[in-house]
Amino acid sequence: MSDALKHECGIALIRLLKPLEYYKEKYGSAFYGVNKMYLMMEKQHNRGQDGAGFASIKLDMKPGQRYISRVRSIEQQPIQDIFAQINQRINKALSQNPEYVNDISLQKQNIPYIGEVLLGHVRYGTFGKNSVESVHPFLRQNNWMHRNLILAGNFNMTNVKELFSNLVDLGQHPKEYTDTITVMEKIGHFLDDAVSKIYKDLKNEGYSKIECSPLIADRLSITKILRKAAKNWDGGYAMAGLIGHGDSFVLRDPAGIRPTYYYKDDEIVVVASERPVIQTVFNVPFENVKELDPGCAIITKKSGETSIEQILEPLERKACSFERIYFSRGSDAEIYKERKLLGKLIMPKVFEAIDHDIKNSVFSYIPNTAETSFYGMIDTVEELLNQRKTKAILEGKRSISVEKVKEILAEHPRIEKIAIKDVKLRTFITEDSSRDDLVAHVYDVTYGVIKPEDNLVIIDDSIVRGTTLKKSIIKILDRLNPKKIVVVSSAPQIRYPDCYGIDMANLESLVAFRATLALLKDNNLFHKVEEVYKKCKSQVDLKDKHVKNFVKELYAPFTNEQISNKISELLSDDSINAEVKVIFQTVENLHKACPKNLGDWYFTGNYPTDGGNRVVNRAFINYYEGNKERAY
């Protein structure tokens, strides 16, 4: 993606099902779980680079022995910083206490982080401040082991205000107004409630106070707690939690918006935001890694018993299509095929834009996530060329010369690495004119491969704001003096904000929205802006289920092609000599390419939860009123 876009987080949960001695004997280290967690977090660092956190729980520790450890970081390389701290603590303890080296029980008792239940998190800050206090996992502490709660998630809730009010009504006093704190306190409330009730029942059954503790762990129903806590949640989420005595869970939202995958054998239970992470770190085949169904939780009790429980009634499945286009690693077998297909499906529009002139067209991509779609695009160019070659040879019949056949067969797509990002360059000046000049040099270009009669076709996986295209990429591509620059987006036009974890909270930053406003002005329809504002304002006090997305009415008068053409104008200016054409994928083709991930609200405005419509209307109200606050 040429525009910098922060997005949802990544989670990693590991539950060791054997004693630590087992892993020492089989894998050579009691730190097996810590080592695997490092790999899982590094393999998901693409999902969050603002911060990272790690927490672990040791099972069956005696009173007075520390059983919970946590470390968080917002350093420039937070994952490496976390595990540097962990390694330092471990190495220091081993060097100062040689007797620990071969005694696993002493290691567990005295060295932090060496536990059987581990939770990792990588984060992009989309809600709240980017301080270490905002980094997951969050910890809710209590002297009762069963009431300690560690929480980390990949999520955004659209109804934080309502959830916060519910907590206040329960008599709580949450320390922060964020969705993470609100969700944790909600789960914590019902956890406290359940523990108190079980304790009371056990006392009535004649058990002593000290006898109650292990029995509470046995009887505690994570399923019931989650059903009560998540009853009114509206958002996209993969919520992971650890209970102090050793129970763990990961809950996925009812529409399946945020991704969750798991694997289990007799040694381990592991959950992550991406399938290939589990495949790579644990060397297991594709088919052994399962996707957690929407509305379900994978729950592992302290005993090691693991089950998949239906927590919430599933909604229509609307798994995030941006995962397939951009966010998740393309090493997933399904995602790789889908991204190639996205490149293939958009080619009829590309051929039309270049008048089918393959000979005088150079094809490239904007690094790096668009590379797979680029392969699909080139496959299609090859197919068309092969059809032409076959037709030309057959039409020549016996009269065609050997030289002519060689000439026909020698034609191939012209593929070049045109735009290369200079990762060392940083735009440290904030004054606009100076900063714009620096931004224009973020990408380098390859000289000497473009002729004045050439079309230059560049594919990007998606175009969100268009800022980098306008201020940098198109300007530097124009220096190569092509006849025409065709910018291809393998994703459709992004018209609406996201509210489920991606950092697209306002409308005015979206180039498709700005293009539509320009079209409304051009066609004397700008009065619709005020009309839509009044309709949005009229719904402010309605319940979410009654709210409609009126922002759709702004786009309704125009075709996709009209909006794309206006975007082409907005991304170009008088300083550009080449003709600029921007092409977007259709929503229909997106669904063909990604049939299991039909979440398309940023393209269509069809939000999968009731809270989404309220968010988009609030985003429009904020735009109209000049309010820079978040819409949720």
C-alpha positions in Angstrom: 0.0 0.0 0.0 1.5 3.3 -1.1 -0.3 5.2 1.7 0.9 4.5 5.2 -2.0 2.9 7.0 -2.0 1.7 10.5 -4.3 -1.2 11.2 -5.4 -4.0 13.4 -3.2 -5.9 15.9 -1.9 -9.4 16.2 -2.4 -11.9 18.9 -0.5 -15.1 19.8 -1.5 -17.6 22.6 0.4 -20.7 23.6 -0.7 -23.3 26.1 1.8 -26.0 26.9 -0.1 -29.2 27.7 2.9 -31.1 29.2 5.2 -30.3 32.2 8.2 -28.1 31.4 10.5 -31.1 31.9 8.9 -32.7 28.8 10.0 -29.8 26.6 13.4 -29.8 28.1 13.9 -33.5 27.3 12.3 -33.4 23.8 13.4 -29.9 22.6 16.4 -29.2 24.7 15.0 -26.2 26.6 12.5 -25.4 29.3 12.1 -22.1 27.5 10.4 -23.8 24.6 7.2 -21.7 25.0 9.1 -18.4 25.3 11.1 -19.2 22.2 8.0 -20.1 20.2 6.2 -17.0 21.3 9.1 -14.9 20.1 8.8 -16.5 16.7 5.0 -16.1 16.6 5.2 -12.4 17.4 8.0 -11.7 14.9 6.0 -13.5 12.2 3.1 -11.1 13.0 5.1 -7.9 13.4 3.5 -6.7 10.1 0.3 -6.4 12.1 1.7 -3.9 14.6 4.8 -1.9 15.0 3.8 0.7 17.6 4.1 -1.6 20.6 4.3 -5.2 21.8 3.6 -7.1 25.0 4.0 -10.5 26.5 2.5 -12.2 29.6 2.8 -15.6 31.1 1.2 -17.7 33.9 2.8 -20.5 35.8 0.6 -23.3 36.9 0.3 -24.8 40.4 2.6 -22.3 42.2 2.6 -22.1 46.0 1.3 -19.0 47.8 4.0 -16.4 47.9 5.5 -17.5 44.7 5.2 -15.2 41.7 3.1 -16.8 39.0 2.3 -13.9 36.6 4.9 -12.1 34.5 4.3 -9.3 32.0 6.5 -7.1 29.9 5.6 -4.4 27.4 7.5 -2.0 25.1 7.0 0.9 22.7 10.6 1.0 21.6 11.4 1.3 17.9 11.7 -2.5 17.7 9.3 -3.5 20.5 9.4 -7.2 20.0 13.1 -7.4 20.1 13.2 -5.1 23.1 10.7 -7.3 25.0 12.7 -10.5 24.4 16.0 -8.8 25.1 14.6 -7.9 28.6 13.3 -11.5 29.1 16.6 -13.0 28.0 18.5 -10.7 30.3 16.4 -11.7 33.3 16.7 -15.4 32.5 20.5 -15.2 31.9 21.1 -13.2 35.0 19.2 -15.7 37.1 21.0 -18.7 35.6 24.5 -17.0 36.0 23.9 -16.0 39.6 22.4 -19.4 40.5 24.2 -22.2 38.8 22.0 -24.7 40.6 19.1 -23.6 38.4 20.7 -24.7 35.2 19.7 -28.4 35.3 16.8 -28.1 37.7 13.5 -27.2 35.9 11.5 -26.9 39.1 14.0 -24.3 40.5 13.8 -22.5 37.1 10.0 -22.4 37.3 10.0 -21.2 40.9 12.5 -18.5 40.5 12.8 -17.3 36.9 10.1 -15.1 35.5 8.3 -15.7 32.2 8.8 -19.4 32.2 5.2 -20.5 32.3 2.8 -22.9 30.7 0.3 -20.3 29.5 1.7 -17.5 27.3 0.1 -14.5 25.6 1.7 -12.2 23.1 0.5 -9.1 21.3 1.7 -6.7 18.6 -0.1 -3.4 18.3 -0.9 -0.4 16.1 -2.4 2.4 18.2 -5.8 3.1 16.7 -7.6 4.0 20.0 -6.0 6.0 22.8 -2.5 7.2 23.3 0.5 5.4 22.1 2.1 5.0 25.5 3.3 1.9 27.2 0.2 2.0 29.4 -1.9 1.5 26.2 0.0 -1.6 25.1 -1.5 -5.0 25.6 -1.7 -7.4 27.4 -3.7 -5.5 30.1 -3.7 -6.9 33.6 -6.5 -6.8 36.1 -5.0 -7.8 39.5 -6.5 -9.4 42.6 -5.2 -11.3 45.6 -7.5 -14.1 44.6 -5.7 -16.1 41.9 -9.0 -16.8 40.1 -9.8 -13.1 39.8 -6.6 -12.1 38.0 -7.4 -11.4 34.4 -4.9 -10.8 31.5 -6.4 -9.5 28.3 -5.1 -8.8 24.8 -7.0 -8.5 21.6 -7.2 -7.5 17.9 -10.3 -5.3 18.1 -12.3 -2.1 18.1 -15.7 -1.7 19.7 -18.1 0.8 18.1 -20.2 1.2 21.2 -17.6 2.1 23.9 -19.9 4.8 25.3 -22.7 2.4 25.9 -20.4 -0.3 27.4 -18.7 2.3 29.6 -22.2 3.5 30.9 -23.1 -0.1 31.6 -20.0 -0.5 33.9 -20.9 2.7 35.7 -24.5 1.4 36.2 -23.0 -1.7 37.7 -21.2 0.5 40.3 -17.8 0.4 38.8 -15.4 3.3 38.2 -13.3 2.4 35.2 -9.9 4.1 35.2 -9.9 4.9 31.4 -12.4 5.6 28.6 -11.0 3.1 26.1 -12.5 -0.1 24.6 -9.7 -2.3 26.0 -10.3 -1.2 29.6 -14.1 -1.3 29.2 -14.0 -4.8 27.8 -11.6 -6.0 30.4 -13.7 -4.6 33.3 -16.8 -6.1 31.8 -15.2 -9.6 31.7 -13.7 -9.0 35.1 -17.1 -8.1 36.6 -18.6 -11.4 35.6 -15.5 -13.3 36.6 -15.6 -11.8 40.1 -19.3 -12.6 40.2 -18.8 -16.3 39.2 -15.9 -16.8 41.6 -17.9 -15.4 44.5 -20.9 -17.6 43.7 -18.8 -20.8 43.4 -17.0 -20.0 46.6 -20.3 -19.5 48.4 -21.6 -22.8 47.1 -18.5 -24.6 48.1 -18.7 -23.2 51.6 -22.3 -24.3 51.9 -21.1 -27.8 50.8 -18.8 -27.9 53.8 -15.4 -27.2 52.1 -12.8 -25.2 54.0 -11.5 -22.0 52.6 -8.2 -23.5 51.5 -10.0 -26.5 49.9 -12.1 -24.1 47.8 -9.3 -22.8 45.6 -8.6 -25.8 43.3 -12.4 -26.5 43.2 -13.1 -23.0 42.0 -10.7 -23.6 39.1 -12.5 -26.8 38.2 -16.0 -25.3 38.4 -15.4 -21.9 36.8 -17.3 -21.7 33.5 -15.4 -19.4 31.0 -18.3 -20.0 28.6 -20.9 -18.5 30.9 -18.6 -15.5 31.8 -18.0 -14.7 28.1 -21.7 -15.0 27.2 -22.6 -12.5 29.9 -19.7 -10.1 29.2 -19.9 -10.1 25.4 -23.7 -9.8 25.2 -23.8 -6.2 24.1 -20.4 -5.9 22.4 -20.6 -4.3 18.9 -17.4 -4.5 16.9 -14.9 -6.7 15.3 -12.7 -8.7 17.7 -10.4 -11.6 18.4 -10.2 -11.4 22.2 -7.6 -13.4 24.1 -7.6 -13.8 27.9 -5.8 -15.7 30.7 -7.2 -16.3 34.1 -4.7 -16.3 37.0 -5.1 -20.0 37.8 -4.4 -21.1 34.2 -7.6 -21.1 32.2 -7.3 -19.4 28.8 -9.7 -18.3 26.0 -9.8 -16.6 22.6 -13.2 -15.3 21.5 -14.0 -14.2 17.9 -16.8 -11.7 17.0 -20.1 -13.1 15.6 -19.5 -11.7 12.1 -16.0 -13.2 11.9 -14.6 -9.7 11.1 -11.2 -10.2 12.7 -9.3 -13.4 11.9 -8.5 -16.2 14.3 -6.7 -19.5 13.7 -5.8 -22.4 16.0 -3.9 -25.6 16.2 -3.9 -28.4 18.8 -2.1 -31.6 19.4 -1.1 -33.5 22.6 1.7 -31.1 23.4 0.3 -27.6 22.7 -2.7 -25.4 22.0 -1.8 -22.4 19.9 -3.9 -19.5 18.5 -2.8 -16.7 16.2 -4.2 -14.0 13.9 -2.7 -15.6 10.8 -2.6 -19.2 9.7 1.0 -19.3 8.2 2.4 -18.1 11.5 1.3 -21.3 13.1 2.3 -23.4 10.1 5.8 -21.9 10.1 6.5 -21.8 13.8 5.2 -25.3 14.6 5.9 -26.9 11.2 2.4 -28.2 10.6 0.5 -28.5 7.3 -2.2 -26.1 6.1 -5.1 -28.5 6.8 -4.2 -28.9 10.4 -4.6 -25.3 11.3 -8.3 -24.5 11.8 -10.2 -21.2 11.6 -12.2 -20.4 14.7 -15.9 -20.0 13.7 -17.6 -16.6 14.2 -19.1 -16.1 17.7 -17.0 -19.0 19.1 -14.3 -19.2 21.7 -11.5 -21.7 22.0 -11.2 -22.4 25.8 -8.5 -24.4 27.5 -9.1 -25.2 31.2 -6.3 -25.4 33.7 -6.6 -29.2 33.4 -5.6 -28.9 29.7 -9.1 -29.8 28.5 -9.8 -27.8 25.3 -13.1 -27.1 23.7 -14.7 -24.9 21.1 -17.8 -23.2 22.5 -20.5 -21.1 20.8 -20.6 -17.9 22.9 -22.7 -15.6 20.7 -25.2 -16.3 17.9 -23.3 -15.9 14.6 -24.3 -13.1 12.2 -23.8 -13.2 8.5 -20.2 -14.0 7.9 -18.4 -10.8 6.9 -14.7 -11.6 7.4 -12.5 -8.6 6.6 -11.5 -8.6 2.9 -8.6 -6.1 3.6 -6.9 -9.1 5.4 -6.7 -10.8 2.0 -5.8 -7.7 0.0 -3.2 -6.3 2.3 -2.9 -6.9 6.0 -2.2 -10.7 6.3 1.0 -12.1 5.0 0.8 -13.4 1.5 2.5 -16.7 2.4 -0.9 -18.1 3.3 -1.8 -20.6 0.5 -5.4 -19.2 0.1 -4.4 -15.5 0.3 -1.6 -16.0 -2.3 -4.1 -17.4 -4.8 -6.7 -14.7 -4.0 -4.2 -11.9 -4.5 -3.1 -13.3 -7.8 -6.7 -13.6 -8.9 -7.3 -10.0 -7.9 -4.5 -9.0 -10.4 -6.0 -11.2 -13.1 -9.6 -9.9 -12.7 -8.7 -6.3 -13.2 -6.8 -6.8 -16.4 -9.7 -6.3 -18.9 -9.9 -2.6 -17.6 -6.1 -2.3 -17.9 -6.1 -3.6 -21.5 -8.8 -1.1 -22.4 -6.8 1.7 -20.8 -3.7 0.9 -22.9 -5.7 0.1 -26.0 -4.4 -3.4 -25.8 -1.0 -2.1 -26.8 1.2 -4.6 -24.8 4.3 -4.0 -27.0 4.5 -0.4 -25.8 3.6 -0.9 -22.2 5.8 -1.5 -19.2 4.3 -3.3 -16.2 5.4 -2.9 -12.6 4.1 -2.7 -9.0 4.5 -0.5 -6.0 6.4 -2.6 -3.4 5.9 -4.8 -1.7 2.4 -6.1 -0.8 1.1 -5.6 -4.4 3.7 -8.0 -5.8 1.4 -11.1 -5.7 -1.4 -9.3 -7.5 1.2 -8.1 -10.0 2.0 -11.8 -10.8 -1.6 -12.4 -11.5 -1.7 -9.4 -13.8 1.3 -10.6 -15.8 -0.1 -14.1 -16.1 -3.1 -12.5 -17.8 -0.9 -10.5 -20.1 1.0 -13.7 -21.0 -2.3 -15.4 -21.8 -3.4 -12.6 -24.1 0.0 -12.6 -25.9 -0.1 -16.4 -26.3 -3.6 -16.1 -27.9 -2.2 -13.5 -30.3 0.9 -15.6 -31.1 -1.2 -18.6 -31.9 -3.6 -16.6 -34.1 -0.7 -14.9 -36.0 1.1 -18.2 -36.6 -2.1 -20.0 -37.7 -3.1 -17.2 -40.0 0.4 -17.3 -41.6 -0.1 -21.0 -42.5 2.7 -22.4 -44.6 3.8 -19.1 -46.0 5.1 -17.8 -42.7 8.9 -17.7 -42.4 11.0 -19.1 -39.6 12.2 -15.6 -38.8 8.6 -14.3 -38.5 7.7 -17.2 -36.2 10.7 -16.4 -34.0 9.8 -12.8 -33.9 6.2 -13.6 -32.9 7.3 -16.0 -30.2 9.9 -13.6 -28.8 7.3 -11.1 -27.7 6.8 -11.0 -23.9 5.4 -8.6 -21.3 7.9 -5.8 -20.5 8.3 -6.2 -16.7 10.5 -3.7 -14.8 11.1 -2.7 -11.2 10.2 0.9 -11.6 9.5 2.3 -8.1 11.8 1.5 -5.2 11.1 2.9 -1.7 14.0 4.5 0.0 13.5 3.1 3.5 16.3 5.3 5.0 14.5 8.6 4.1 12.5 10.2 6.8 10.4 13.4 6.4 11.5 15.2 9.6 10.5 18.7 8.5 6.9 19.7 9.3 6.7 22.9 7.3 4.4 22.1 4.3 6.5 23.2 1.3 9.7 21.7 2.6 8.0 18.5 3.7 6.3 18.1 0.3 9.7 18.3 -1.4 11.1 15.5 0.9 8.0 13.3 0.4 8.5 13.5 -3.3 11.8 11.7 -2.9 10.6 8.8 -0.7 10.6 6.6 -3.8 13.5 6.2 -6.3 12.8 5.3 -9.9 14.6 3.2 -12.5 15.8 5.3 -15.4 16.4 4.2 -19.0 13.7 1.6 -19.5 10.7 3.8 -20.5 10.3 5.2 -24.0 8.2 8.3 -24.8 5.6 6.1 -26.6 5.2 3.8 -23.6 2.3 3.3 -21.2 3.5 2.7 -17.7 1.2 0.4 -15.7 1.8 0.3 -11.9 -0.4 -1.9 -9.6 -0.9 -1.0 -6.0 -3.0 -3.3 -3.6 -5.2 -0.4 -2.6 -5.5 3.4 -2.7 -6.8 4.9 0.5 -5.9 8.6 0.8 -3.9 9.0 -2.4 -1.5 11.4 -0.7 1.7 9.4 -1.5 0.5 8.9 -5.1 -0.1 12.6 -5.6 2.9 14.0 -3.8 5.5 11.4 -4.6 4.8 8.4 -6.9 3.1 10.0 -9.8 5.5 12.9 -9.9 8.6 10.7 -10.0 7.0 8.3 -12.5 6.4 11.3 -14.7 10.1 12.0 -14.8 10.5 8.8 -16.9 8.5 10.6 -19.6 5.9 7.9 -20.4 3.0 8.7 -22.7 0.5 7.5 -20.1 0.6 6.4 -16.4 -2.0 3.8 -15.4 -2.3 3.3 -11.7 -4.1 0.1 -10.9 -5.7 -0.7 -7.5 -6.4 -4.4 -6.9 -9.0 -3.2 -4.3 -12.2 -1.2 -5.0 -12.6 2.4 -4.1 -12.5 3.0 -0.4 -15.5 5.2 0.3 -16.3 4.7 4.0 -14.4 4.7 7.3 -13.6 1.5 9.2 -14.5 1.1 12.8 -13.3 -2.5 13.5 -9.6 -2.0 13.9 -8.2 -0.3 10.8 -7.0 3.3 11.1 -9.5 4.8 8.7 -11.7 6.8 11.2 -12.6 9.8 9.1 -14.1 10.5 5.7 -12.3 13.5 4.4 -9.0 11.7 4.2 -10.4 9.2 1.7 -9.7 10.2 -1.9 -12.9 8.6 -3.1 -14.9 10.8 -0.8 -13.0 13.9 -1.9 -13.6 13.0 -5.5 -17.3 12.6 -4.9 -17.6 16.0 -3.2 -15.9 17.4 -6.3 -18.4 15.7 -8.6 -21.3 17.0 -6.5 -19.9 20.5 -7.1 -19.3 19.9 -10.8 -22.9 18.7 -11.3 -24.7 21.4 -9.1 -25.6 18.7 -6.5 -23.6 20.0 -3.6 -26.9 20.7 -1.7 -27.0 16.9 -1.1 -24.2 17.4 1.4 -26.4 19.5 3.7 -29.3 17.1 3.2 -27.3 14.1 4.2 -26.0 16.0 7.2 -29.5 16.8 8.4 -30.5 13.1 8.0 -27.5 12.0 9.9 -28.2 14.4 12.7 -31.8 13.2 12.9 -30.5 9.8 13.9 -28.1 10.8 16.6 -30.4 9.7 19.5 -31.7 6.5 17.8 -30.7 3.0 18.9 -28.1 1.6 16.6 -30.4 -1.0 15.1 -32.6 1.8 13.7 -29.8 3.8 12.2 -29.2 3.9 8.4 -26.1 4.8 6.4 -27.2 8.0 4.7 -23.6 8.7 3.4 -24.4 6.3 0.6 -26.7 9.0 -0.9 -23.6 11.1 -1.8 -22.2 8.4 -4.0 -25.5 7.3 -5.6 -25.6 9.8 -8.5 -22.3 8.7 -9.9 -20.9 5.6 -11.5 -17.7 3.9 -10.4 -16.1 5.1 -13.6 -17.0 8.7 -13.0 -15.5 8.6 -9.5 -12.4 6.9 -10.7 -11.9 9.6 -13.4 -12.3 12.3 -10.9 -9.7 10.6 -8.6 -7.4 10.6 -11.6 -7.8 14.3 -11.9 -7.3 14.9 -8.2 -4.1 12.8 -8.1 -2.6 14.7 -11.1 -1.9 18.4 -11.7 -0.5 20.8 -14.3 3.1 19.7 -13.5 2.4 16.2 -14.8 3.1 15.7 -18.5 1.8 12.2 -18.9 -1.9 11.3 -19.0 -2.9 9.8 -15.7 -5.5 7.1 -15.4 -6.6 5.4 -12.2 -8.3 2.0 -12.3 -10.1 0.3 -9.4 -11.2 -3.3 -8.8 -14.9 -3.9 -8.8 -16.6 -5.2 -5.6 -18.0 -8.1 -7.7 -14.5 -9.2 -8.7 -13.3 -8.8 -5.1 -16.0 -11.2 -4.0 -15.0 -13.6 -6.8 -11.4 -13.5 -5.7 -12.1 -13.7 -1.9 -15.3 -15.7 -1.6 -14.8 -16.5 2.1 -14.0 -12.9 3.2 -17.0 -10.9 2.1 -16.6 -8.0 4.6 -16.6 -5.0 2.3 -18.0 -2.1 4.3 -15.2 0.3 3.5 -16.1 -0.2 -0.2 -19.9 -0.5 0.0 -21.0 1.0 3.3 -22.7 -2.3 4.2 -21.5 -2.5 7.8 -21.8 -6.0 9.4 -22.9 -4.7 12.8 -25.5 -2.1 13.8 -22.8 0.2 15.3 -21.1 0.6 11.9 -24.0 2.8 10.5 -23.8 5.1 13.5 -20.0 5.4 13.1 -20.2 6.4 9.4 -22.9 8.9 10.1 -20.9 10.4 13.0 -17.8 10.5 10.7 -19.8 12.6 8.2 -21.2 14.8 10.9 -17.6 15.4 12.1 -16.5 16.3 8.6 -19.4 18.7 8.1 -18.9 20.4 11.4 -15.1 20.5 11.1 -14.8 18.3 14.2 -11.5 16.3 14.3 -12.7 13.8 16.9 -12.9 10.1 16.3 -16.3 8.8 15.1 -16.3 6.0 17.8 
